[in-house]
Amino acid sequence: MPLAVLLVGLTGSGKTTVARLLTGHGFVRLSVDEEVHRLHGRYGVDYPEHTYFERERPAIETIRERFVKELQAGNDVVLDHGLWRRTDRDAWRQAAREAGAHPLVVHLPTDREELLRRLAERNQREDANALTVTPEALDDFFGRFDPPADDEEVIIHTGDRGQLLAELSAARHRTG
């Protein structure tokens, strides 16, 4: 049974870093931000920032279709997307189960000060994974974030890559 890793964390928490790590271990990485960038260009440069969510919606649907196809083909998938809301995580978990996969949430908890430090560096870049985020926007993000609950089968990732890989391996053996 393939694994569907659903990364959960605020902007700057390290989701893309973890997703890229997992590609080196056989996972197919699917990124909503990169799909939006491919279709529309740079956030705040090639299109107005306030139009991001209307541009994101069709990209999410495209990624969801690829997600299901990859899982149905027996491939492990890592979804490089924030999944801040419980309802969104529930929908992706359901899609994974219907595709014959075992969904796992990997939460990347990161405090505000560390996120601000990372974002200050990242805000200087112009790639698909570097949407500019102000401190005020980050505060808004915290206000809209639903931390994963105990019933979501959550792996808490605090930066130890070996531990994360071991926990994913253990989950694979449990699902069989």
C-alpha positions, 0 to 999 in steps of 0.5 A, a space after each residue: 500500500 503506498 504512503 501519502 504524506 501530507 505535510 502540515 506547516 505554516 509558510 517557512 516551516 520546511 515543507 519543501 525541504 522535507 518533500 525534497 528529502 523524501 523524493 530521494 527515498 522514492 516519493 513523488 513530490 507534488 507542489 501546489 506552489 510550483 504549479 501556480 508558479 508554472 501557470 501564472 509566474 511570480 507572486 506579486 510580480 506577474 500577477 497581483 497578490 490578492 489574486 493568489 487564491 483564485 489562481 491556486 484553486 485550479 492548481 490544487 485540482 490539477 495536483 489532486 488529480 496527479 496525487 490520485 493517479 500516482 497513488 493508484 499506480 502504487 507510488 508513494 507521494 508527498 504533498 508539498 502544500 501547507 494544509 493549514 485547515 483540518 477540513 483540507 487535511 480530511 479531504 486529502 486523507 479521503 482522496 488518498 484512502 479512495 486511491 488505495 493509499 495510507 495517508 499520514 500527516 507530517 506536522 512541522 511545528 515552528 515558532 513565530 521567531 524562527 519562521 520570521 528568520 527563515 522568511 527574511 532570507 526566503 523573501 529575497 528569492 524569486 522562485 516558486 517556493 518563495 512567496 513574500 510573507 510579511 510579519 503581519 501576514 504571518 500573524 494572520 496565518 497563525 490565526 487561520 492554522 488548525 494544528 493537527 489533532 491526536 486522531 489524525 495519525 500525526 508524525 511530528 517532525 522537529 528536524 531529525 531526518 533520520 527519525 522521520 524516515 524511521 517513522 515513515 518506514 514503521 508506518 509502511 510496515 504497519 500498513 503492509 
